[in-house]
Amino acid sequence: MRTTNLPWRQLARCRGVDPEIFYPISDEDADEAKDICGICPVREACLEHALLHREKHGVWGGLTERERRRILRRRRKTA
């Protein structure tokens, strides 16, 4: 995950974890990252950051890039 000065990052469960975990080769390999995100108190803020900034790689807020694209498509359809 990219280093930025966002306040929610101070509380993120991914702090100090090997970043490679959050950049799996395939969606099927994302379980370890998703498990960490699943217990993260700032999961929603992380996901919204990824959606807003169109993060193209990695697991953010517990979702892979493909899963985030689906959310963006749904949001566009309902807007």
Distance bins in CASP14 RR format, pairs under 12 A and 6 or more apart:
PFRMAT RR
TARGET T0000
AUTHOR 0000-0000-0000
RMODE 2
METHOD distances of the structure
MODEL  1
1 8 0 0 0 0 0 1 0 0 0 0 0
1 9 0 0 0 0 1 0 0 0 0 0 0
1 12 0 0 0 0 1 0 0 0 0 0 0
1 13 0 0 0 0 0 1 0 0 0 0 0
1 14 1 0 0 1 0 0 0 0 0 0 0
1 15 0 0 0 0 1 0 0 0 0 0 0
1 16 0 0 0 0 0 1 0 0 0 0 0
1 17 0 0 0 0 1 0 0 0 0 0 0
1 18 0 0 0 0 0 1 0 0 0 0 0
1 19 1 0 0 1 0 0 0 0 0 0 0
1 20 0 0 0 0 0 1 0 0 0 0 0
1 21 0 0 0 0 0 1 0 0 0 0 0
1 22 1 0 1 0 0 0 0 0 0 0 0
1 23 0 0 0 0 1 0 0 0 0 0 0
1 33 0 0 0 0 1 0 0 0 0 0 0
1 36 0 0 0 0 0 1 0 0 0 0 0
1 37 0 0 0 0 0 1 0 0 0 0 0
1 40 0 0 0 0 0 1 0 0 0 0 0
1 42 0 0 0 0 0 1 0 0 0 0 0
1 46 0 0 0 0 1 0 0 0 0 0 0
1 49 0 0 0 0 1 0 0 0 0 0 0
1 50 0 0 0 0 1 0 0 0 0 0 0
1 53 0 0 0 0 0 1 0 0 0 0 0
1 55 0 0 0 0 1 0 0 0 0 0 0
1 57 0 0 0 0 1 0 0 0 0 0 0
1 58 1 0 0 1 0 0 0 0 0 0 0
1 59 0 0 0 0 1 0 0 0 0 0 0
1 60 1 0 0 1 0 0 0 0 0 0 0
1 61 0 0 0 0 1 0 0 0 0 0 0
1 62 0 0 0 0 0 1 0 0 0 0 0
2 9 0 0 0 0 1 0 0 0 0 0 0
2 14 0 0 0 0 0 1 0 0 0 0 0
2 19 0 0 0 0 1 0 0 0 0 0 0
2 22 0 0 0 0 0 1 0 0 0 0 0
2 23 0 0 0 0 0 1 0 0 0 0 0
2 46 0 0 0 0 0 1 0 0 0 0 0
2 49 0 0 0 0 1 0 0 0 0 0 0
2 50 0 0 0 0 0 1 0 0 0 0 0
2 53 0 0 0 0 1 0 0 0 0 0 0
2 55 0 0 0 0 1 0 0 0 0 0 0
2 56 0 0 0 0 0 1 0 0 0 0 0
2 57 0 0 0 0 1 0 0 0 0 0 0
2 58 0 0 0 0 0 1 0 0 0 0 0
2 60 0 0 0 0 1 0 0 0 0 0 0
3 9 0 0 0 0 1 0 0 0 0 0 0
3 12 0 0 0 0 0 1 0 0 0 0 0
3 14 0 0 0 0 0 1 0 0 0 0 0
3 15 0 0 0 0 0 1 0 0 0 0 0
3 16 0 0 0 0 0 1 0 0 0 0 0
3 19 0 0 0 0 1 0 0 0 0 0 0
4 10 0 0 0 0 0 1 0 0 0 0 0
4 12 0 0 0 0 0 1 0 0 0 0 0
4 45 0 0 0 0 0 1 0 0 0 0 0
4 46 0 0 0 0 0 1 0 0 0 0 0
4 49 0 0 0 0 1 0 0 0 0 0 0
4 50 0 0 0 0 0 1 0 0 0 0 0
4 53 0 0 0 0 1 0 0 0 0 0 0
4 55 0 0 0 0 0 1 0 0 0 0 0
6 12 0 0 0 0 1 0 0 0 0 0 0
6 15 0 0 0 0 0 1 0 0 0 0 0
6 42 0 0 0 0 1 0 0 0 0 0 0
6 45 1 0 0 1 0 0 0 0 0 0 0
6 46 0 0 0 0 1 0 0 0 0 0 0
6 48 0 0 0 0 0 1 0 0 0 0 0
6 49 1 0 0 1 0 0 0 0 0 0 0
6 50 0 0 0 0 0 1 0 0 0 0 0
6 52 0 0 0 0 0 1 0 0 0 0 0
6 53 0 0 0 0 0 1 0 0 0 0 0
7 42 0 0 0 0 1 0 0 0 0 0 0
7 45 0 0 0 0 1 0 0 0 0 0 0
7 46 0 0 0 0 0 1 0 0 0 0 0
7 49 0 0 0 0 0 1 0 0 0 0 0
8 14 0 0 0 0 0 1 0 0 0 0 0
8 15 0 0 0 0 0 1 0 0 0 0 0
8 40 0 0 0 0 1 0 0 0 0 0 0
8 41 0 0 0 0 1 0 0 0 0 0 0
8 42 1 0 1 0 0 0 0 0 0 0 0
8 43 0 0 0 0 1 0 0 0 0 0 0
8 44 0 0 0 0 1 0 0 0 0 0 0
8 45 1 0 1 0 0 0 0 0 0 0 0
8 46 1 0 0 1 0 0 0 0 0 0 0
8 47 0 0 0 0 0 1 0 0 0 0 0
8 48 0 0 0 0 1 0 0 0 0 0 0
8 49 1 0 0 1 0 0 0 0 0 0 0
8 60 0 0 0 0 0 1 0 0 0 0 0
8 61 0 0 0 0 0 1 0 0 0 0 0
9 15 1 0 0 1 0 0 0 0 0 0 0
9 16 0 0 0 0 0 1 0 0 0 0 0
9 40 0 0 0 0 0 1 0 0 0 0 0
9 41 0 0 0 0 0 1 0 0 0 0 0
9 42 1 0 0 1 0 0 0 0 0 0 0
9 45 0 0 0 0 1 0 0 0 0 0 0
9 46 0 0 0 0 1 0 0 0 0 0 0
9 49 0 0 0 0 1 0 0 0 0 0 0
9 60 0 0 0 0 0 1 0 0 0 0 0
9 61 0 0 0 0 0 1 0 0 0 0 0
10 16 0 0 0 0 0 1 0 0 0 0 0
10 41 0 0 0 0 0 1 0 0 0 0 0
10 42 0 0 0 0 1 0 0 0 0 0 0
10 45 0 0 0 0 0 1 0 0 0 0 0
11 39 0 0 0 0 0 1 0 0 0 0 0
11 40 0 0 0 0 1 0 0 0 0 0 0
11 41 1 0 1 0 0 0 0 0 0 0 0
11 42 1 0 1 0 0 0 0 0 0 0 0
11 43 0 0 0 0 0 1 0 0 0 0 0
11 44 0 0 0 0 0 1 0 0 0 0 0
11 45 0 0 0 0 1 0 0 0 0 0 0
11 46 0 0 0 0 0 1 0 0 0 0 0
12 19 0 0 0 0 0 1 0 0 0 0 0
12 22 0 0 0 0 0 1 0 0 0 0 0
12 36 0 0 0 0 1 0 0 0 0 0 0
12 37 0 0 0 0 1 0 0 0 0 0 0
12 38 0 0 0 0 0 1 0 0 0 0 0
12 39 0 0 0 0 0 1 0 0 0 0 0
12 40 1 0 0 1 0 0 0 0 0 0 0
12 41 0 0 0 0 1 0 0 0 0 0 0
12 42 1 0 1 0 0 0 0 0 0 0 0
12 43 0 0 0 0 1 0 0 0 0 0 0
12 44 0 0 0 0 0 1 0 0 0 0 0
12 45 0 0 0 0 1 0 0 0 0 0 0
12 46 1 0 0 1 0 0 0 0 0 0 0
12 47 0 0 0 0 0 1 0 0 0 0 0
12 49 0 0 0 0 0 1 0 0 0 0 0
12 60 0 0 0 0 0 1 0 0 0 0 0
12 61 0 0 0 0 1 0 0 0 0 0 0
12 62 0 0 0 0 0 1 0 0 0 0 0
13 21 0 0 0 0 0 1 0 0 0 0 0
13 22 0 0 0 0 0 1 0 0 0 0 0
13 32 0 0 0 0 0 1 0 0 0 0 0
13 33 0 0 0 0 0 1 0 0 0 0 0
13 34 0 0 0 0 0 1 0 0 0 0 0
13 35 0 0 0 0 1 0 0 0 0 0 0
13 36 1 0 1 0 0 0 0 0 0 0 0
13 37 1 0 0 1 0 0 0 0 0 0 0
13 38 1 0 0 1 0 0 0 0 0 0 0
13 39 1 0 1 0 0 0 0 0 0 0 0
13 40 1 1 0 0 0 0 0 0 0 0 0
13 41 1 0 0 1 0 0 0 0 0 0 0
13 42 0 0 0 0 1 0 0 0 0 0 0
13 43 0 0 0 0 1 0 0 0 0 0 0
13 46 0 0 0 0 1 0 0 0 0 0 0
13 59 0 0 0 0 0 1 0 0 0 0 0
13 61 0 0 0 0 0 1 0 0 0 0 0
13 62 0 0 0 0 0 1 0 0 0 0 0
14 20 0 0 0 0 0 1 0 0 0 0 0
14 21 1 0 0 1 0 0 0 0 0 0 0
14 22 1 0 0 1 0 0 0 0 0 0 0
14 23 0 0 0 0 0 1 0 0 0 0 0
14 32 0 0 0 0 0 1 0 0 0 0 0
14 33 1 0 0 1 0 0 0 0 0 0 0
14 34 0 0 0 0 0 1 0 0 0 0 0
14 35 0 0 0 0 0 1 0 0 0 0 0
14 36 1 0 1 0 0 0 0 0 0 0 0
14 37 1 0 0 1 0 0 0 0 0 0 0
14 38 0 0 0 0 0 1 0 0 0 0 0
14 39 0 0 0 0 0 1 0 0 0 0 0
14 40 1 0 0 1 0 0 0 0 0 0 0
14 41 0 0 0 0 0 1 0 0 0 0 0
14 42 0 0 0 0 1 0 0 0 0 0 0
14 43 0 0 0 0 0 1 0 0 0 0 0
14 46 0 0 0 0 1 0 0 0 0 0 0
14 58 0 0 0 0 0 1 0 0 0 0 0
14 59 0 0 0 0 1 0 0 0 0 0 0
14 60 0 0 0 0 1 0 0 0 0 0 0
14 61 0 0 0 0 1 0 0 0 0 0 0
14 62 0 0 0 0 1 0 0 0 0 0 0
15 22 0 0 0 0 0 1 0 0 0 0 0
15 36 0 0 0 0 0 1 0 0 0 0 0
15 40 0 0 0 0 1 0 0 0 0 0 0
15 41 0 0 0 0 0 1 0 0 0 0 0
15 42 0 0 0 0 0 1 0 0 0 0 0
15 46 0 0 0 0 0 1 0 0 0 0 0
16 22 0 0 0 0 0 1 0 0 0 0 0
16 36 0 0 0 0 0 1 0 0 0 0 0
17 23 0 0 0 0 0 1 0 0 0 0 0
17 32 0 0 0 0 1 0 0 0 0 0 0
17 33 0 0 0 0 1 0 0 0 0 0 0
17 35 0 0 0 0 0 1 0 0 0 0 0
17 36 1 0 0 1 0 0 0 0 0 0 0
17 37 0 0 0 0 0 1 0 0 0 0 0
17 39 0 0 0 0 0 1 0 0 0 0 0
17 40 0 0 0 0 0 1 0 0 0 0 0
17 59 0 0 0 0 0 1 0 0 0 0 0
18 24 0 0 0 0 0 1 0 0 0 0 0
18 32 0 0 0 0 1 0 0 0 0 0 0
18 33 0 0 0 0 0 1 0 0 0 0 0
18 36 0 0 0 0 0 1 0 0 0 0 0
19 33 0 0 0 0 1 0 0 0 0 0 0
19 36 0 0 0 0 0 1 0 0 0 0 0
19 57 0 0 0 0 0 1 0 0 0 0 0
19 58 0 0 0 0 1 0 0 0 0 0 0
19 59 0 0 0 0 0 1 0 0 0 0 0
19 60 0 0 0 0 0 1 0 0 0 0 0
20 29 0 0 0 0 0 1 0 0 0 0 0
20 30 0 0 0 0 0 1 0 0 0 0 0
20 32 0 0 0 0 1 0 0 0 0 0 0
20 33 0 0 0 0 1 0 0 0 0 0 0
20 57 0 0 0 0 0 1 0 0 0 0 0
20 58 0 0 0 0 0 1 0 0 0 0 0
20 59 0 0 0 0 0 1 0 0 0 0 0
21 29 0 0 0 0 1 0 0 0 0 0 0
21 30 0 0 0 0 1 0 0 0 0 0 0
21 31 0 0 0 0 1 0 0 0 0 0 0
21 32 1 0 1 0 0 0 0 0 0 0 0
21 33 1 0 1 0 0 0 0 0 0 0 0
21 34 0 0 0 0 1 0 0 0 0 0 0
21 35 0 0 0 0 1 0 0 0 0 0 0
21 36 1 0 0 1 0 0 0 0 0 0 0
21 37 0 0 0 0 0 1 0 0 0 0 0
21 58 0 0 0 0 1 0 0 0 0 0 0
21 59 0 0 0 0 1 0 0 0 0 0 0
21 62 0 0 0 0 0 1 0 0 0 0 0
22 29 0 0 0 0 0 1 0 0 0 0 0
22 30 0 0 0 0 1 0 0 0 0 0 0
22 31 0 0 0 0 0 1 0 0 0 0 0
22 32 0 0 0 0 1 0 0 0 0 0 0
22 33 1 0 1 0 0 0 0 0 0 0 0
22 34 0 0 0 0 1 0 0 0 0 0 0
22 35 0 0 0 0 0 1 0 0 0 0 0
22 36 0 0 0 0 1 0 0 0 0 0 0
22 37 0 0 0 0 1 0 0 0 0 0 0
22 40 0 0 0 0 0 1 0 0 0 0 0
22 46 0 0 0 0 0 1 0 0 0 0 0
22 50 0 0 0 0 0 1 0 0 0 0 0
22 55 0 0 0 0 0 1 0 0 0 0 0
22 57 0 0 0 0 1 0 0 0 0 0 0
22 58 1 0 1 0 0 0 0 0 0 0 0
22 59 1 0 1 0 0 0 0 0 0 0 0
22 60 1 0 0 1 0 0 0 0 0 0 0
22 61 0 0 0 0 1 0 0 0 0 0 0
22 62 0 0 0 0 1 0 0 0 0 0 0
22 63 0 0 0 0 0 1 0 0 0 0 0
22 64 0 0 0 0 1 0 0 0 0 0 0
22 65 0 0 0 0 0 1 0 0 0 0 0
23 29 0 0 0 0 1 0 0 0 0 0 0
23 30 0 0 0 0 1 0 0 0 0 0 0
23 32 0 0 0 0 0 1 0 0 0 0 0
23 33 0 0 0 0 1 0 0 0 0 0 0
23 55 0 0 0 0 0 1 0 0 0 0 0
23 56 0 0 0 0 0 1 0 0 0 0 0
23 57 1 0 0 1 0 0 0 0 0 0 0
23 58 1 0 1 0 0 0 0 0 0 0 0
23 59 1 0 0 1 0 0 0 0 0 0 0
23 60 0 0 0 0 0 1 0 0 0 0 0
23 64 0 0 0 0 0 1 0 0 0 0 0
23 65 0 0 0 0 1 0 0 0 0 0 0
24 30 1 0 1 0 0 0 0 0 0 0 0
24 31 0 0 0 0 1 0 0 0 0 0 0
24 32 1 0 0 1 0 0 0 0 0 0 0
24 33 1 0 0 1 0 0 0 0 0 0 0
24 34 0 0 0 0 1 0 0 0 0 0 0
24 57 0 0 0 0 0 1 0 0 0 0 0
24 58 1 0 0 1 0 0 0 0 0 0 0
24 59 1 0 0 1 0 0 0 0 0 0 0
24 62 0 0 0 0 0 1 0 0 0 0 0
24 64 1 0 0 1 0 0 0 0 0 0 0
24 65 0 0 0 0 0 1 0 0 0 0 0
24 66 0 0 0 0 0 1 0 0 0 0 0
25 33 0 0 0 0 0 1 0 0 0 0 0
25 57 0 0 0 0 0 1 0 0 0 0 0
25 58 0 0 0 0 0 1 0 0 0 0 0
25 64 0 0 0 0 0 1 0 0 0 0 0
26 58 0 0 0 0 0 1 0 0 0 0 0
26 59 0 0 0 0 0 1 0 0 0 0 0
26 64 0 0 0 0 1 0 0 0 0 0 0
26 65 0 0 0 0 0 1 0 0 0 0 0
26 66 0 0 0 0 1 0 0 0 0 0 0
27 33 0 0 0 0 0 1 0 0 0 0 0
27 34 0 0 0 0 1 0 0 0 0 0 0
27 58 0 0 0 0 1 0 0 0 0 0 0
27 59 0 0 0 0 1 0 0 0 0 0 0
27 62 0 0 0 0 0 1 0 0 0 0 0
27 63 0 0 0 0 1 0 0 0 0 0 0
27 64 1 0 1 0 0 0 0 0 0 0 0
27 65 0 0 0 0 1 0 0 0 0 0 0
27 66 1 0 1 0 0 0 0 0 0 0 0
27 67 1 0 0 1 0 0 0 0 0 0 0
27 68 0 0 0 0 0 1 0 0 0 0 0
27 69 0 0 0 0 0 1 0 0 0 0 0
27 70 0 0 0 0 0 1 0 0 0 0 0
28 34 0 0 0 0 0 1 0 0 0 0 0
28 64 0 0 0 0 1 0 0 0 0 0 0
28 66 0 0 0 0 0 1 0 0 0 0 0
29 58 0 0 0 0 0 1 0 0 0 0 0
29 59 0 0 0 0 1 0 0 0 0 0 0
29 64 0 0 0 0 1 0 0 0 0 0 0
30 36 0 0 0 0 0 1 0 0 0 0 0
30 37 0 0 0 0 1 0 0 0 0 0 0
30 38 0 0 0 0 0 1 0 0 0 0 0
30 57 0 0 0 0 0 1 0 0 0 0 0
30 58 1 0 0 1 0 0 0 0 0 0 0
30 59 1 0 1 0 0 0 0 0 0 0 0
30 60 0 0 0 0 0 1 0 0 0 0 0
30 61 0 0 0 0 0 1 0 0 0 0 0
30 62 0 0 0 0 1 0 0 0 0 0 0
30 63 0 0 0 0 1 0 0 0 0 0 0
30 64 1 0 1 0 0 0 0 0 0 0 0
30 65 0 0 0 0 1 0 0 0 0 0 0
30 66 0 0 0 0 1 0 0 0 0 0 0
30 67 0 0 0 0 1 0 0 0 0 0 0
30 68 0 0 0 0 0 1 0 0 0 0 0
31 37 0 0 0 0 0 1 0 0 0 0 0
31 38 0 0 0 0 0 1 0 0 0 0 0
31 59 0 0 0 0 1 0 0 0 0 0 0
31 62 0 0 0 0 0 1 0 0 0 0 0
31 64 0 0 0 0 0 1 0 0 0 0 0
32 38 0 0 0 0 0 1 0 0 0 0 0
32 59 0 0 0 0 1 0 0 0 0 0 0
32 62 0 0 0 0 0 1 0 0 0 0 0
33 39 0 0 0 0 0 1 0 0 0 0 0
33 40 0 0 0 0 0 1 0 0 0 0 0
33 43 0 0 0 0 0 1 0 0 0 0 0
33 46 0 0 0 0 0 1 0 0 0 0 0
33 57 0 0 0 0 0 1 0 0 0 0 0
33 58 1 0 0 1 0 0 0 0 0 0 0
33 59 1 1 0 0 0 0 0 0 0 0 0
33 60 0 0 0 0 1 0 0 0 0 0 0
33 61 0 0 0 0 1 0 0 0 0 0 0
33 62 1 0 0 1 0 0 0 0 0 0 0
33 63 0 0 0 0 1 0 0 0 0 0 0
33 64 0 0 0 0 1 0 0 0 0 0 0
33 65 0 0 0 0 0 1 0 0 0 0 0
33 67 0 0 0 0 0 1 0 0 0 0 0
34 40 0 0 0 0 0 1 0 0 0 0 0
34 43 0 0 0 0 0 1 0 0 0 0 0
34 47 0 0 0 0 0 1 0 0 0 0 0
34 58 0 0 0 0 0 1 0 0 0 0 0
34 59 1 0 0 1 0 0 0 0 0 0 0
34 60 0 0 0 0 0 1 0 0 0 0 0
34 61 0 0 0 0 1 0 0 0 0 0 0
34 62 1 0 1 0 0 0 0 0 0 0 0
34 63 0 0 0 0 1 0 0 0 0 0 0
34 64 0 0 0 0 1 0 0 0 0 0 0
34 67 0 0 0 0 1 0 0 0 0 0 0
35 43 0 0 0 0 0 1 0 0 0 0 0
35 59 0 0 0 0 0 1 0 0 0 0 0
35 62 0 0 0 0 1 0 0 0 0 0 0
36 42 0 0 0 0 0 1 0 0 0 0 0
36 43 0 0 0 0 1 0 0 0 0 0 0
36 46 0 0 0 0 0 1 0 0 0 0 0
36 59 0 0 0 0 1 0 0 0 0 0 0
36 60 0 0 0 0 0 1 0 0 0 0 0
36 61 0 0 0 0 1 0 0 0 0 0 0
36 62 0 0 0 0 1 0 0 0 0 0 0
37 43 1 0 1 0 0 0 0 0 0 0 0
37 44 0 0 0 0 0 1 0 0 0 0 0
37 45 0 0 0 0 0 1 0 0 0 0 0
37 46 1 0 0 1 0 0 0 0 0 0 0
37 47 0 0 0 0 1 0 0 0 0 0 0
37 50 0 0 0 0 0 1 0 0 0 0 0
37 58 0 0 0 0 0 1 0 0 0 0 0
37 59 1 0 0 1 0 0 0 0 0 0 0
37 60 0 0 0 0 1 0 0 0 0 0 0
37 61 1 0 1 0 0 0 0 0 0 0 0
37 62 1 1 0 0 0 0 0 0 0 0 0
37 63 0 0 0 0 1 0 0 0 0 0 0
37 64 0 0 0 0 0 1 0 0 0 0 0
37 67 0 0 0 0 0 1 0 0 0 0 0
38 44 0 0 0 0 0 1 0 0 0 0 0
38 46 0 0 0 0 0 1 0 0 0 0 0
38 47 0 0 0 0 0 1 0 0 0 0 0
38 59 0 0 0 0 0 1 0 0 0 0 0
38 61 0 0 0 0 1 0 0 0 0 0 0
38 62 1 0 0 1 0 0 0 0 0 0 0
38 63 0 0 0 0 0 1 0 0 0 0 0
39 61 0 0 0 0 0 1 0 0 0 0 0
39 62 0 0 0 0 0 1 0 0 0 0 0
40 46 1 0 0 1 0 0 0 0 0 0 0
40 47 0 0 0 0 1 0 0 0 0 0 0
40 59 0 0 0 0 0 1 0 0 0 0 0
40 60 0 0 0 0 0 1 0 0 0 0 0
40 61 1 0 0 1 0 0 0 0 0 0 0
40 62 1 0 0 1 0 0 0 0 0 0 0
41 61 0 0 0 0 0 1 0 0 0 0 0
42 48 0 0 0 0 1 0 0 0 0 0 0
42 49 0 0 0 0 1 0 0 0 0 0 0
42 60 0 0 0 0 0 1 0 0 0 0 0
42 61 0 0 0 0 1 0 0 0 0 0 0
42 62 0 0 0 0 0 1 0 0 0 0 0
43 49 0 0 0 0 0 1 0 0 0 0 0
43 50 0 0 0 0 0 1 0 0 0 0 0
43 59 0 0 0 0 0 1 0 0 0 0 0
43 60 0 0 0 0 1 0 0 0 0 0 0
43 61 1 0 1 0 0 0 0 0 0 0 0
43 62 1 0 0 1 0 0 0 0 0 0 0
43 63 0 0 0 0 1 0 0 0 0 0 0
44 50 0 0 0 0 0 1 0 0 0 0 0
44 51 0 0 0 0 0 1 0 0 0 0 0
44 60 0 0 0 0 0 1 0 0 0 0 0
44 61 1 0 0 1 0 0 0 0 0 0 0
44 62 0 0 0 0 0 1 0 0 0 0 0
44 63 0 0 0 0 0 1 0 0 0 0 0
45 51 0 0 0 0 0 1 0 0 0 0 0
45 52 0 0 0 0 0 1 0 0 0 0 0
45 60 0 0 0 0 0 1 0 0 0 0 0
45 61 0 0 0 0 1 0 0 0 0 0 0
45 62 0 0 0 0 0 1 0 0 0 0 0
46 52 0 0 0 0 0 1 0 0 0 0 0
46 53 0 0 0 0 0 1 0 0 0 0 0
46 55 0 0 0 0 1 0 0 0 0 0 0
46 58 0 0 0 0 0 1 0 0 0 0 0
46 59 0 0 0 0 1 0 0 0 0 0 0
46 60 1 0 1 0 0 0 0 0 0 0 0
46 61 1 0 1 0 0 0 0 0 0 0 0
46 62 1 0 0 1 0 0 0 0 0 0 0
46 63 0 0 0 0 1 0 0 0 0 0 0
46 68 0 0 0 0 0 1 0 0 0 0 0
47 53 0 0 0 0 0 1 0 0 0 0 0
47 55 0 0 0 0 1 0 0 0 0 0 0
47 58 0 0 0 0 0 1 0 0 0 0 0
47 59 0 0 0 0 1 0 0 0 0 0 0
47 60 1 0 1 0 0 0 0 0 0 0 0
47 61 1 1 0 0 0 0 0 0 0 0 0
47 62 1 0 0 1 0 0 0 0 0 0 0
47 63 1 0 0 1 0 0 0 0 0 0 0
47 64 0 0 0 0 0 1 0 0 0 0 0
47 67 0 0 0 0 1 0 0 0 0 0 0
47 68 1 0 0 1 0 0 0 0 0 0 0
47 71 0 0 0 0 1 0 0 0 0 0 0
47 72 0 0 0 0 0 1 0 0 0 0 0
48 54 0 0 0 0 0 1 0 0 0 0 0
48 55 0 0 0 0 0 1 0 0 0 0 0
48 60 0 0 0 0 1 0 0 0 0 0 0
48 61 0 0 0 0 1 0 0 0 0 0 0
48 63 0 0 0 0 0 1 0 0 0 0 0
48 68 0 0 0 0 0 1 0 0 0 0 0
48 71 0 0 0 0 0 1 0 0 0 0 0
48 72 0 0 0 0 0 1 0 0 0 0 0
48 75 0 0 0 0 0 1 0 0 0 0 0
49 55 1 0 0 1 0 0 0 0 0 0 0
49 60 1 0 0 1 0 0 0 0 0 0 0
49 61 0 0 0 0 1 0 0 0 0 0 0
49 63 0 0 0 0 0 1 0 0 0 0 0
49 68 0 0 0 0 0 1 0 0 0 0 0
50 56 0 0 0 0 1 0 0 0 0 0 0
50 57 0 0 0 0 1 0 0 0 0 0 0
50 58 0 0 0 0 1 0 0 0 0 0 0
50 59 0 0 0 0 1 0 0 0 0 0 0
50 60 1 1 0 0 0 0 0 0 0 0 0
50 61 1 0 0 1 0 0 0 0 0 0 0
50 62 0 0 0 0 1 0 0 0 0 0 0
50 63 1 0 0 1 0 0 0 0 0 0 0
50 64 0 0 0 0 0 1 0 0 0 0 0
50 65 0 0 0 0 1 0 0 0 0 0 0
50 67 0 0 0 0 0 1 0 0 0 0 0
50 68 1 0 1 0 0 0 0 0 0 0 0
50 69 0 0 0 0 0 1 0 0 0 0 0
50 71 0 0 0 0 1 0 0 0 0 0 0
50 72 0 0 0 0 0 1 0 0 0 0 0
51 60 0 0 0 0 1 0 0 0 0 0 0
51 61 0 0 0 0 1 0 0 0 0 0 0
51 62 0 0 0 0 0 1 0 0 0 0 0
51 63 0 0 0 0 1 0 0 0 0 0 0
51 65 0 0 0 0 0 1 0 0 0 0 0
51 67 0 0 0 0 0 1 0 0 0 0 0
51 68 1 0 0 1 0 0 0 0 0 0 0
51 69 0 0 0 0 1 0 0 0 0 0 0
51 70 0 0 0 0 0 1 0 0 0 0 0
51 71 1 0 0 1 0 0 0 0 0 0 0
51 72 1 0 0 1 0 0 0 0 0 0 0
51 73 0 0 0 0 0 1 0 0 0 0 0
51 74 0 0 0 0 0 1 0 0 0 0 0
51 75 1 0 0 1 0 0 0 0 0 0 0
51 76 0 0 0 0 0 1 0 0 0 0 0
52 60 0 0 0 0 0 1 0 0 0 0 0
52 68 0 0 0 0 0 1 0 0 0 0 0
52 71 0 0 0 0 0 1 0 0 0 0 0
52 72 0 0 0 0 0 1 0 0 0 0 0
52 75 0 0 0 0 0 1 0 0 0 0 0
53 60 0 0 0 0 1 0 0 0 0 0 0
53 68 0 0 0 0 0 1 0 0 0 0 0
53 72 0 0 0 0 0 1 0 0 0 0 0
54 60 0 0 0 0 0 1 0 0 0 0 0
54 65 0 0 0 0 1 0 0 0 0 0 0
54 68 0 0 0 0 1 0 0 0 0 0 0
54 69 0 0 0 0 1 0 0 0 0 0 0
54 71 0 0 0 0 0 1 0 0 0 0 0
54 72 1 0 0 1 0 0 0 0 0 0 0
55 61 0 0 0 0 1 0 0 0 0 0 0
55 62 0 0 0 0 0 1 0 0 0 0 0
55 63 0 0 0 0 1 0 0 0 0 0 0
55 64 0 0 0 0 0 1 0 0 0 0 0
55 65 1 0 0 1 0 0 0 0 0 0 0
55 67 0 0 0 0 0 1 0 0 0 0 0
55 68 1 0 0 1 0 0 0 0 0 0 0
55 69 0 0 0 0 0 1 0 0 0 0 0
55 72 0 0 0 0 0 1 0 0 0 0 0
56 64 0 0 0 0 0 1 0 0 0 0 0
56 65 1 0 1 0 0 0 0 0 0 0 0
56 66 0 0 0 0 0 1 0 0 0 0 0
56 68 0 0 0 0 1 0 0 0 0 0 0
56 69 0 0 0 0 1 0 0 0 0 0 0
56 72 0 0 0 0 0 1 0 0 0 0 0
57 64 0 0 0 0 1 0 0 0 0 0 0
57 65 1 0 0 1 0 0 0 0 0 0 0
57 66 0 0 0 0 0 1 0 0 0 0 0
57 68 0 0 0 0 0 1 0 0 0 0 0
58 64 1 0 0 1 0 0 0 0 0 0 0
58 65 1 0 1 0 0 0 0 0 0 0 0
58 66 0 0 0 0 0 1 0 0 0 0 0
58 67 0 0 0 0 0 1 0 0 0 0 0
58 68 0 0 0 0 1 0 0 0 0 0 0
59 65 0 0 0 0 1 0 0 0 0 0 0
59 66 0 0 0 0 0 1 0 0 0 0 0
59 67 0 0 0 0 1 0 0 0 0 0 0
59 68 0 0 0 0 1 0 0 0 0 0 0
60 67 0 0 0 0 1 0 0 0 0 0 0
60 68 1 0 0 1 0 0 0 0 0 0 0
60 71 0 0 0 0 0 1 0 0 0 0 0
61 67 0 0 0 0 1 0 0 0 0 0 0
61 68 0 0 0 0 1 0 0 0 0 0 0
61 71 0 0 0 0 0 1 0 0 0 0 0
62 68 0 0 0 0 1 0 0 0 0 0 0
62 71 0 0 0 0 0 1 0 0 0 0 0
63 69 0 0 0 0 1 0 0 0 0 0 0
63 70 0 0 0 0 1 0 0 0 0 0 0
63 71 1 0 0 1 0 0 0 0 0 0 0
63 72 0 0 0 0 0 1 0 0 0 0 0
64 70 0 0 0 0 1 0 0 0 0 0 0
64 71 0 0 0 0 0 1 0 0 0 0 0
65 71 0 0 0 0 0 1 0 0 0 0 0
65 72 0 0 0 0 0 1 0 0 0 0 0
66 72 0 0 0 0 0 1 0 0 0 0 0
66 73 0 0 0 0 0 1 0 0 0 0 0
67 73 0 0 0 0 0 1 0 0 0 0 0
67 74 0 0 0 0 0 1 0 0 0 0 0
68 74 0 0 0 0 0 1 0 0 0 0 0
68 75 0 0 0 0 0 1 0 0 0 0 0
69 75 0 0 0 0 0 1 0 0 0 0 0
69 76 0 0 0 0 0 1 0 0 0 0 0
70 76 0 0 0 0 0 1 0 0 0 0 0
70 77 0 0 0 0 0 1 0 0 0 0 0
71 77 0 0 0 0 0 1 0 0 0 0 0
71 78 0 0 0 0 0 1 0 0 0 0 0
72 78 0 0 0 0 0 1 0 0 0 0 0
72 79 0 0 0 0 0 1 0 0 0 0 0
73 79 0 0 0 0 0 1 0 0 0 0 0
END
